[in-house]
Amino acid sequence: MTDVPFSCPCGEVKGTLYGAAPTSGNHVRCCCSACRAAVLYTTGVDLEDHGVELYQTTPDKISFQHGQDKLAVFFSPKKLLRFRVSCCGAPLFTMLPTPKFALTGVMTNLLADKTAIGPVAMEAFIPQPDGSSKHSSVMRLYGGTMWRALVARVTGRWKQTPFFDVDTGRPVAEVYIPTAEERARLPL
């Protein structure tokens, strides 16, 4: 397992992903419309069917060395919190709107070295020619996620999060809900 630095593109926000390894998280490529829309909303770049790469782990594996006060968060249509930075707008993390289910998806393009997390091991919402979607390695994806969240819950590690005030259950930044007009401008 390796500790991997991460930063936003402008360098105002810097931190560390601790204990990164293919066995301690899920390296996922997600092609769902919500992940694509979140990247398009924050960066203006449409990833089309290429998907968004995330490393799913628990929040206690993340710390900030600089710029945590620059975190901003918005609520996506799939009921996920999407953390980005206010300095350059880059998306950083995805998670459920409660700290009690310890799951954090780290945008892998911000990691200083992606080799520690291994290659993409599973894919979600892969577009099919008939318009449907499918997943690969579903048992590993959901099993690993559920197991890590359960262990974090039982051990109390879920409380070690830089993203929530665990006493109130609220995110550390005010949650913004994109307007209907903003959502309508996204071609997804």
N, C-alpha and C positions, 0 to 999 in steps of 0.2 A: 504494500500500500504506500501511496505517495501523497505528499501534500503539494497541491498545485495552486499557484497564484492565479488570480483572475483580475481583470480590470475592464472598465468601460472603454470604448474607443478613444475618448479624449484623455483618459488617465486620471480623472477627478475622483473616481471611485475605485478603490483597490481592496482586495481581500484574499482569502485563502479557502480552498476546498480541501478539507482534511481527509486522509485515508482513502483517497481515490484509487479504485481498482475495478476491474470488470466484475469481480465477485461481491463488491460492497455497494453496488448501485446498478441501475439499468441504463445503458446507453441506447437511447431510443430515437428513431426518426418518426415524427408525427406529421401526417399529411392532412389532419383535420382542418376544416375551414376556420375554426376558432384560433388555432395556433397561427395559421397563415394570416388571418385578419389582424391578429395582435402585432405581428412583425410589420405588416403593411401599415397599420395605424401608427406605430412608433417610429418606423424608419422610412416609410414611403416606398419600400422595396417589396414587390410581390414575388414570393418564392415559387409560385405556381405549384406544380405537383412534386417539386423536389423535397418538400417537407422541412420541418424545423428539427434540428438535432438538440436533444436534451439529455442531461445525465440526471436521472432520478435518484435522490438520496434523501436523507433526513436533515432538517434544518440545523441540528447541533453540529453538523459537519462543516458549517460555513461561519466564517468570521470576517469582519471588516477591519482593515487597518487604517483606512482613510475614506472619508466621503459618505459614511452611512447616512448623514443628514441630507444627502441628495437623493435618497430613495423617494420614489413616487409610485403610486399604485392605482391601477384601474381595474374595474370589474368587467370581465368578458362575458359574452352571451352564454357561454357554457358554465357559468357560475364559478369561474376560477378567478383568483386574484393574479394579476400580472404586474410584477414589480419591474419598473424601469428606472432610469436615472433622469433627474431634472436637468443635468448639465448638457448632455448630448442626445438625450432621448432614447438611448439604446435599451432594448429589453434585456433583463437580467435573469429573472426567476419567475416560475409559475407555481402556484400552490392552491390548495383548497382554502376556503375562507374561514377556517378554524385551525388554531394551533394544536388541537387535540389529535388530529389525524396528521402525524408528522410525515409530510411529503413535500419535497422541494424539487422542482425541475430546474436545473442550471443550464442556461444557454451555453452550449459547448464552444461556440465561436469566440467566447470571451476568455476561455482558459488559455494560459500561457503554453501548455503542452497537453494535447489531447491523447497522447499515446498512453498515459497512465490509466485512462478509462477504457482502453481497448476500442475495437471497431464497433460500429452499430451492430447490436445483437438482436434487435427486434424492431419491427415497424408497425405503426398503428394507422388505421384509416387509409390504407393504400388504395388509390383509385383503380377501379376496374373498368374495362371497356363498356360494360352495360350500365355504368353510372353508379353502381354500388361500391362498397369498399370492403376491405378485409384487413386482418391483422396477421402478423407472423410472430411466432414464439409467445403466444398468448399466456400460457401457463407460467412461463418465466417472468413475463411482464407483470401480471397481476399477482402471482405468488410472491415474487420478490418484494413488490411494493407493499403488499399486505403484511408480510412477515416483518419487514423493517419498521413499518408503522406500529405494529403490535408490540415489538420489542421496545421501541421508544416510549410507547404508552405505559407499558408495565414497569419499566425501569425509571420512568420519570424524565427521560431525556427529552421528551416532547416540550418540556418547559425551557429547554436551552435553545432558544430561538432568537435570532436577531431581527425577526420580521413581525413579531407580535408582542404586545404587553400581555403576559400570561395571566395577570390578575384580572384584567378586563376582557381578554380575548380579542381585543381590537388590534388591527395592524398598526405599525409604528408610524405610518404616514396616512393622511386622510385618503379615503378611497374615492376616486373619481369614477363616475358612471358616464361613459360617452353618450352624447345626445343621439337621438334618432337620426338627425341630419348627418352627424359624423359617421354613424354606422352605415347609412345609406350611400355614402361616398365610396365605401369599400366594395369593389366589384366581386365579392365572393358570395 
